Amino acid sequence: MGKLTASADMIVEHILVVRGQRVMIDYDLARLYKVPTKALNQAVKRNAARFPSDFMFQLNAKEIGIGENRMSCPSPPTPPD
């Protein structure tokens, strides 16, 4: 797995609260480690015994919407002609 090179501020930006738990979306965690999301998820599944039972869970449709809203950025205004 890649070496974590992010600052604490960069990590905090990606923490969400879901079901009363502070979490990071797999995509964001993979980016911090500079690995593909699929590789991160495979490594966690292969090494499941190394992680607490509540380390990973699936988001429901409503929770996915929360993450999408956090990740969306407003478009910059169009300059006048």
A tleap script that builds the chain and sets N, CA, C and O, in Angstrom:
source leaprc.protein.ff14SB
mol = sequence {
  NMET GLY LYS LEU THR ALA SER ALA ASP MET
  ILE VAL GLU HIE ILE LEU VAL VAL ARG GLY
  GLN ARG VAL MET ILE ASP TYR ASP LEU ALA
  ARG LEU TYR LYS VAL PRO THR LYS ALA LEU
  ASN GLN ALA VAL LYS ARG ASN ALA ALA ARG
  PHE PRO SER ASP PHE MET PHE GLN LEU ASN
  ALA LYS GLU ILE GLY ILE GLY GLU ASN ARG
  MET SER CYS PRO SER PRO PRO THR PRO PRO
  CASP
}
set mol.1.N position { 0.857 -1.165 0.000 }
set mol.1.CA position { 0.000 0.000 0.000 }
set mol.1.C position { 0.899 1.222 0.000 }
set mol.1.O position { 1.994 1.184 0.561 }
set mol.2.N position { 0.448 2.318 -0.628 }
set mol.2.CA position { 1.231 3.540 -0.706 }
set mol.2.C position { 1.437 4.182 0.656 }
set mol.2.O position { 0.699 3.916 1.605 }
set mol.3.N position { 2.450 5.029 0.733 }
set mol.3.CA position { 2.752 5.717 1.986 }
set mol.3.C position { 1.861 6.947 2.122 }
set mol.3.O position { 1.673 7.696 1.164 }
set mol.4.N position { 1.317 7.148 3.313 }
set mol.4.CA position { 0.463 8.298 3.591 }
set mol.4.C position { 1.336 9.536 3.670 }
set mol.4.O position { 2.278 9.591 4.461 }
set mol.5.N position { 1.019 10.534 2.846 }
set mol.5.CA position { 1.836 11.742 2.807 }
set mol.5.C position { 1.005 13.006 3.016 }
set mol.5.O position { 1.482 14.105 2.731 }
set mol.6.N position { -0.210 12.877 3.500 }
set mol.6.CA position { -1.107 14.018 3.644 }
set mol.6.C position { -0.921 14.701 4.993 }
set mol.6.O position { -0.501 14.083 5.971 }
set mol.7.N position { -1.242 15.988 5.020 }
set mol.7.CA position { -1.196 16.726 6.276 }
set mol.7.C position { -2.468 16.442 7.076 }
set mol.7.O position { -3.462 15.959 6.534 }
set mol.8.N position { -2.420 16.745 8.359 }
set mol.8.CA position { -3.591 16.537 9.220 }
set mol.8.C position { -4.773 17.352 8.714 }
set mol.8.O position { -5.902 16.861 8.728 }
set mol.9.N position { -4.544 18.582 8.267 }
set mol.9.CA position { -5.631 19.417 7.752 }
set mol.9.C position { -6.273 18.788 6.530 }
set mol.9.O position { -7.494 18.826 6.375 }
set mol.10.N position { -5.460 18.214 5.666 }
set mol.10.CA position { -5.979 17.576 4.462 }
set mol.10.C position { -6.859 16.377 4.824 }
set mol.10.O position { -7.889 16.142 4.192 }
set mol.11.N position { -6.452 15.631 5.833 }
set mol.11.CA position { -7.227 14.471 6.269 }
set mol.11.C position { -8.546 14.916 6.887 }
set mol.11.O position { -9.596 14.349 6.585 }
set mol.12.N position { -8.500 15.920 7.746 }
set mol.12.CA position { -9.706 16.405 8.426 }
set mol.12.C position { -10.752 16.871 7.417 }
set mol.12.O position { -11.949 16.715 7.658 }
set mol.13.N position { -10.324 17.435 6.301 }
set mol.13.CA position { -11.256 17.888 5.256 }
set mol.13.C position { -12.138 16.763 4.732 }
set mol.13.O position { -13.245 17.010 4.255 }
set mol.14.N position { -11.657 15.544 4.818 }
set mol.14.CA position { -12.356 14.401 4.226 }
set mol.14.C position { -13.132 13.569 5.241 }
set mol.14.O position { -13.678 12.523 4.889 }
set mol.15.N position { -13.189 14.010 6.474 }
set mol.15.CA position { -13.921 13.255 7.490 }
set mol.15.C position { -15.378 13.694 7.494 }
set mol.15.O position { -15.681 14.885 7.554 }
set mol.16.N position { -16.270 12.718 7.430 }
set mol.16.CA position { -17.718 12.954 7.485 }
set mol.16.C position { -18.265 12.301 8.749 }
set mol.16.O position { -17.626 11.419 9.324 }
set mol.17.N position { -19.434 12.730 9.176 }
set mol.17.CA position { -20.120 12.049 10.272 }
set mol.17.C position { -21.306 11.310 9.669 }
set mol.17.O position { -22.215 11.923 9.109 }
set mol.18.N position { -21.284 9.988 9.788 }
set mol.18.CA position { -22.338 9.121 9.262 }
set mol.18.C position { -22.722 8.163 10.381 }
set mol.18.O position { -21.864 7.499 10.963 }
set mol.19.N position { -24.016 8.094 10.678 }
set mol.19.CA position { -24.525 7.221 11.751 }
set mol.19.C position { -23.838 7.518 13.083 }
set mol.19.O position { -23.618 6.624 13.900 }
set mol.20.N position { -23.504 8.789 13.280 }
set mol.20.CA position { -22.870 9.194 14.523 }
set mol.20.C position { -21.402 8.810 14.628 }
set mol.20.O position { -20.794 8.958 15.689 }
set mol.21.N position { -20.830 8.319 13.538 }
set mol.21.CA position { -19.428 7.902 13.504 }
set mol.21.C position { -18.648 8.830 12.576 }
set mol.21.O position { -19.158 9.242 11.534 }
set mol.22.N position { -17.428 9.154 12.948 }
set mol.22.CA position { -16.559 9.882 12.027 }
set mol.22.C position { -15.993 8.868 11.042 }
set mol.22.O position { -15.415 7.859 11.446 }
set mol.23.N position { -16.159 9.137 9.753 }
set mol.23.CA position { -15.739 8.194 8.717 }
set mol.23.C position { -15.046 8.918 7.572 }
set mol.23.O position { -15.165 10.132 7.410 }
set mol.24.N position { -14.324 8.140 6.791 }
set mol.24.CA position { -13.786 8.603 5.522 }
set mol.24.C position { -14.295 7.658 4.443 }
set mol.24.O position { -14.338 6.442 4.633 }
set mol.25.N position { -14.675 8.224 3.326 }
set mol.25.CA position { -15.123 7.443 2.182 }
set mol.25.C position { -13.900 6.730 1.588 }
set mol.25.O position { -12.805 7.291 1.558 }
set mol.26.N position { -14.093 5.509 1.124 }
set mol.26.CA position { -12.973 4.729 0.596 }
set mol.26.C position { -12.208 5.474 -0.495 }
set mol.26.O position { -10.982 5.391 -0.567 }
set mol.27.N position { -12.927 6.193 -1.334 }
set mol.27.CA position { -12.293 6.955 -2.416 }
set mol.27.C position { -11.290 7.964 -1.851 }
set mol.27.O position { -10.167 8.073 -2.344 }
set mol.28.N position { -11.706 8.701 -0.809 }
set mol.28.CA position { -10.823 9.704 -0.210 }
set mol.28.C position { -9.622 9.058 0.466 }
set mol.28.O position { -8.501 9.554 0.348 }
set mol.29.N position { -9.848 7.959 1.170 }
set mol.29.CA position { -8.760 7.262 1.850 }
set mol.29.C position { -7.762 6.717 0.826 }
set mol.29.O position { -6.552 6.807 1.031 }
set mol.30.N position { -8.262 6.159 -0.264 }
set mol.30.CA position { -7.385 5.645 -1.316 }
set mol.30.C position { -6.556 6.774 -1.933 }
set mol.30.O position { -5.369 6.597 -2.209 }
set mol.31.N position { -7.178 7.922 -2.145 }
set mol.31.CA position { -6.426 9.064 -2.688 }
set mol.31.C position { -5.310 9.489 -1.744 }
set mol.31.O position { -4.212 9.818 -2.194 }
set mol.32.N position { -5.576 9.486 -0.436 }
set mol.32.CA position { -4.550 9.866 0.527 }
set mol.32.C position { -3.356 8.908 0.471 }
set mol.32.O position { -2.208 9.322 0.633 }
set mol.33.N position { -3.642 7.619 0.239 }
set mol.33.CA position { -2.580 6.620 0.144 }
set mol.33.C position { -2.047 6.462 -1.283 }
set mol.33.O position { -1.116 5.694 -1.526 }
set mol.34.N position { -2.641 7.189 -2.209 }
set mol.34.CA position { -2.232 7.171 -3.614 }
set mol.34.C position { -2.303 5.766 -4.211 }
set mol.34.O position { -1.374 5.298 -4.868 }
set mol.35.N position { -3.441 5.110 -3.960 }
set mol.35.CA position { -3.713 3.792 -4.533 }
set mol.35.C position { -5.129 3.818 -5.120 }
set mol.35.O position { -5.945 4.645 -4.715 }
set mol.36.N position { -5.425 2.937 -6.055 }
set mol.36.CA position { -6.796 2.853 -6.574 }
set mol.36.C position { -7.766 2.413 -5.463 }
set mol.36.O position { -7.402 1.626 -4.589 }
set mol.37.N position { -8.982 2.919 -5.508 }
set mol.37.CA position { -9.987 2.567 -4.508 }
set mol.37.C position { -10.195 1.058 -4.461 }
set mol.37.O position { -10.313 0.475 -3.383 }
set mol.38.N position { -10.240 0.433 -5.625 }
set mol.38.CA position { -10.441 -1.015 -5.685 }
set mol.38.C position { -9.326 -1.748 -4.937 }
set mol.38.O position { -9.594 -2.718 -4.228 }
set mol.39.N position { -8.080 -1.296 -5.088 }
set mol.39.CA position { -6.949 -1.937 -4.405 }
set mol.39.C position { -7.065 -1.770 -2.890 }
set mol.39.O position { -6.776 -2.704 -2.143 }
set mol.40.N position { -7.482 -0.597 -2.435 }
set mol.40.CA position { -7.666 -0.365 -1.000 }
set mol.40.C position { -8.716 -1.321 -0.440 }
set mol.40.O position { -8.489 -1.974 0.578 }
set mol.41.N position { -9.866 -1.398 -1.112 }
set mol.41.CA position { -10.943 -2.276 -0.638 }
set mol.41.C position { -10.514 -3.748 -0.647 }
set mol.41.O position { -10.856 -4.495 0.270 }
set mol.42.N position { -9.779 -4.163 -1.660 }
set mol.42.CA position { -9.304 -5.550 -1.717 }
set mol.42.C position { -8.335 -5.839 -0.570 }
set mol.42.O position { -8.393 -6.905 0.043 }
set mol.43.N position { -7.446 -4.886 -0.282 }
set mol.43.CA position { -6.481 -5.080 0.810 }
set mol.43.C position { -7.192 -5.200 2.154 }
set mol.43.O position { -6.811 -6.017 2.993 }
set mol.44.N position { -8.221 -4.387 2.353 }
set mol.44.CA position { -8.976 -4.455 3.613 }
set mol.44.C position { -9.686 -5.798 3.723 }
set mol.44.O position { -9.670 -6.421 4.784 }
set mol.45.N position { -10.308 -6.250 2.639 }
set mol.45.CA position { -11.010 -7.537 2.664 }
set mol.45.C position { -10.048 -8.698 2.885 }
set mol.45.O position { -10.361 -9.631 3.626 }
set mol.46.N position { -8.879 -8.648 2.247 }
set mol.46.CA position { -7.879 -9.720 2.408 }
set mol.46.C position { -7.333 -9.778 3.827 }
set mol.46.O position { -6.952 -10.843 4.312 }
set mol.47.N position { -7.297 -8.627 4.487 }
set mol.47.CA position { -6.715 -8.537 5.827 }
set mol.47.C position { -7.764 -8.192 6.876 }
set mol.47.O position { -7.471 -7.485 7.840 }
set mol.48.N position { -8.979 -8.684 6.694 }
set mol.48.CA position { -10.106 -8.335 7.565 }
set mol.48.C position { -9.811 -8.588 9.047 }
set mol.48.O position { -10.294 -7.847 9.903 }
set mol.49.N position { -9.045 -9.599 9.354 }
set mol.49.CA position { -8.752 -9.935 10.758 }
set mol.49.C position { -7.933 -8.853 11.454 }
set mol.49.O position { -7.903 -8.795 12.683 }
set mol.50.N position { -7.279 -8.009 10.691 }
set mol.50.CA position { -6.455 -6.936 11.269 }
set mol.50.C position { -7.262 -5.694 11.652 }
set mol.50.O position { -6.748 -4.798 12.321 }
set mol.51.N position { -8.517 -5.644 11.227 }
set mol.51.CA position { -9.341 -4.468 11.452 }
set mol.51.C position { -10.474 -4.773 12.427 }
set mol.51.O position { -10.949 -5.906 12.496 }
set mol.52.N position { -10.911 -3.753 13.187 }
set mol.52.CA position { -12.080 -3.961 14.056 }
set mol.52.C position { -13.310 -4.277 13.206 }
set mol.52.O position { -13.369 -3.909 12.033 }
set mol.53.N position { -14.282 -4.951 13.794 }
set mol.53.CA position { -15.478 -5.366 13.039 }
set mol.53.C position { -16.264 -4.183 12.486 }
set mol.53.O position { -16.961 -4.327 11.482 }
set mol.54.N position { -16.165 -3.014 13.122 }
set mol.54.CA position { -16.898 -1.843 12.643 }
set mol.54.C position { -16.030 -0.910 11.803 }
set mol.54.O position { -16.379 0.256 11.618 }
set mol.55.N position { -14.908 -1.407 11.295 }
set mol.55.CA position { -13.987 -0.581 10.515 }
set mol.55.C position { -14.615 -0.105 9.215 }
set mol.55.O position { -14.367 1.019 8.778 }
set mol.56.N position { -15.436 -0.963 8.590 }
set mol.56.CA position { -15.974 -0.646 7.277 }
set mol.56.C position { -17.444 -1.032 7.215 }
set mol.56.O position { -17.839 -2.079 7.728 }
set mol.57.N position { -18.254 -0.184 6.586 }
set mol.57.CA position { -19.657 -0.527 6.364 }
set mol.57.C position { -20.129 0.117 5.080 }
set mol.57.O position { -19.534 1.081 4.597 }
set mol.58.N position { -21.215 -0.429 4.524 }
set mol.58.CA position { -21.808 0.079 3.290 }
set mol.58.C position { -22.729 1.247 3.603 }
set mol.58.O position { -23.481 1.205 4.576 }
set mol.59.N position { -22.673 2.279 2.787 }
set mol.59.CA position { -23.597 3.398 2.912 }
set mol.59.C position { -24.918 3.042 2.257 }
set mol.59.O position { -24.952 2.322 1.259 }
set mol.60.N position { -26.020 3.554 2.826 }
set mol.60.CA position { -27.310 3.376 2.163 }
set mol.60.C position { -27.504 4.530 1.175 }
set mol.60.O position { -26.664 5.427 1.103 }
set mol.61.N position { -28.599 4.516 0.418 }
set mol.61.CA position { -28.820 5.512 -0.634 }
set mol.61.C position { -28.821 6.934 -0.086 }
set mol.61.O position { -28.255 7.831 -0.711 }
set mol.62.N position { -29.439 7.155 1.059 }
set mol.62.CA position { -29.484 8.492 1.643 }
set mol.62.C position { -28.075 8.959 2.031 }
set mol.62.O position { -27.711 10.112 1.802 }
set mol.63.N position { -27.299 8.065 2.612 }
set mol.63.CA position { -25.941 8.408 3.025 }
set mol.63.C position { -25.047 8.680 1.818 }
set mol.63.O position { -24.164 9.536 1.882 }
set mol.64.N position { -25.264 7.976 0.745 }
set mol.64.CA position { -24.492 8.227 -0.479 }
set mol.64.C position { -24.760 9.647 -0.967 }
set mol.64.O position { -23.847 10.330 -1.430 }
set mol.65.N position { -26.003 10.086 -0.863 }
set mol.65.CA position { -26.350 11.453 -1.241 }
set mol.65.C position { -25.622 12.486 -0.404 }
set mol.65.O position { -25.248 13.541 -0.914 }
set mol.66.N position { -25.414 12.200 0.876 }
set mol.66.CA position { -24.682 13.112 1.755 }
set mol.66.C position { -23.252 13.269 1.245 }
set mol.66.O position { -22.735 14.384 1.176 }
set mol.67.N position { -22.620 12.170 0.893 }
set mol.67.CA position { -21.257 12.213 0.377 }
set mol.67.C position { -21.162 12.933 -0.942 }
set mol.67.O position { -20.218 13.687 -1.173 }
set mol.68.N position { -22.138 12.709 -1.822 }
set mol.68.CA position { -22.133 13.386 -3.115 }
set mol.68.C position { -22.283 14.888 -2.935 }
set mol.68.O position { -21.630 15.662 -3.634 }
set mol.69.N position { -23.141 15.314 -2.001 }
set mol.69.CA position { -23.307 16.741 -1.754 }
set mol.69.C position { -22.021 17.357 -1.244 }
set mol.69.O position { -21.691 18.484 -1.611 }
set mol.70.N position { -21.298 16.651 -0.416 }
set mol.70.CA position { -20.045 17.167 0.119 }
set mol.70.C position { -19.006 17.316 -0.986 }
set mol.70.O position { -18.194 18.241 -0.968 }
set mol.71.N position { -19.039 16.394 -1.951 }
set mol.71.CA position { -18.014 16.400 -2.986 }
set mol.71.C position { -18.335 17.340 -4.137 }
set mol.71.O position { -17.440 17.676 -4.913 }
set mol.72.N position { -19.570 17.771 -4.271 }
set mol.72.CA position { -19.913 18.625 -5.402 }
set mol.72.C position { -19.432 20.042 -5.147 }
set mol.72.O position { -19.493 20.549 -4.027 }
set mol.73.N position { -18.964 20.651 -6.184 }
set mol.73.CA position { -18.472 22.025 -6.095 }
set mol.73.C position { -19.318 22.898 -6.999 }
set mol.73.O position { -19.704 22.471 -8.087 }
set mol.74.N position { -19.611 24.109 -6.568 }
set mol.74.CA position { -20.370 24.986 -7.449 }
set mol.74.C position { -19.532 25.355 -8.665 }
set mol.74.O position { -18.311 25.480 -8.572 }
set mol.75.N position { -20.182 25.525 -9.789 }
set mol.75.CA position { -19.488 25.946 -10.986 }
set mol.75.C position { -19.084 27.395 -10.850 }
set mol.75.O position { -19.822 28.188 -10.265 }
set mol.76.N position { -17.921 27.761 -11.382 }
set mol.76.CA position { -17.536 29.170 -11.324 }
set mol.76.C position { -18.474 30.008 -12.183 }
set mol.76.O position { -18.994 29.515 -13.184 }
set mol.77.N position { -18.700 31.266 -11.811 }
set mol.77.CA position { -19.589 32.101 -12.613 }
set mol.77.C position { -19.038 32.302 -14.010 }
set mol.77.O position { -17.825 32.358 -14.210 }
set mol.78.N position { -19.927 32.409 -14.959 }
set mol.78.CA position { -19.533 32.661 -16.337 }
set mol.78.C position { -19.209 34.145 -16.501 }
set mol.78.O position { -20.025 34.996 -16.146 }
set mol.79.N position { -18.021 34.467 -17.037 }
set mol.79.CA position { -17.694 35.892 -17.197 }
set mol.79.C position { -18.591 36.527 -18.259 }
set mol.79.O position { -18.981 35.871 -19.225 }
set mol.80.N position { -18.914 37.809 -18.075 }
set mol.80.CA position { -19.748 38.496 -19.070 }
set mol.80.C position { -18.986 38.650 -20.389 }
set mol.80.O position { -17.756 38.694 -20.414 }
set mol.81.N position { -19.745 38.729 -21.477 }
set mol.81.CA position { -19.125 38.893 -22.815 }
set mol.81.C position { -18.551 40.262 -22.998 }
set mol.81.O position { -17.998 40.563 -24.056 }
savepdb mol mol.pdb
quit
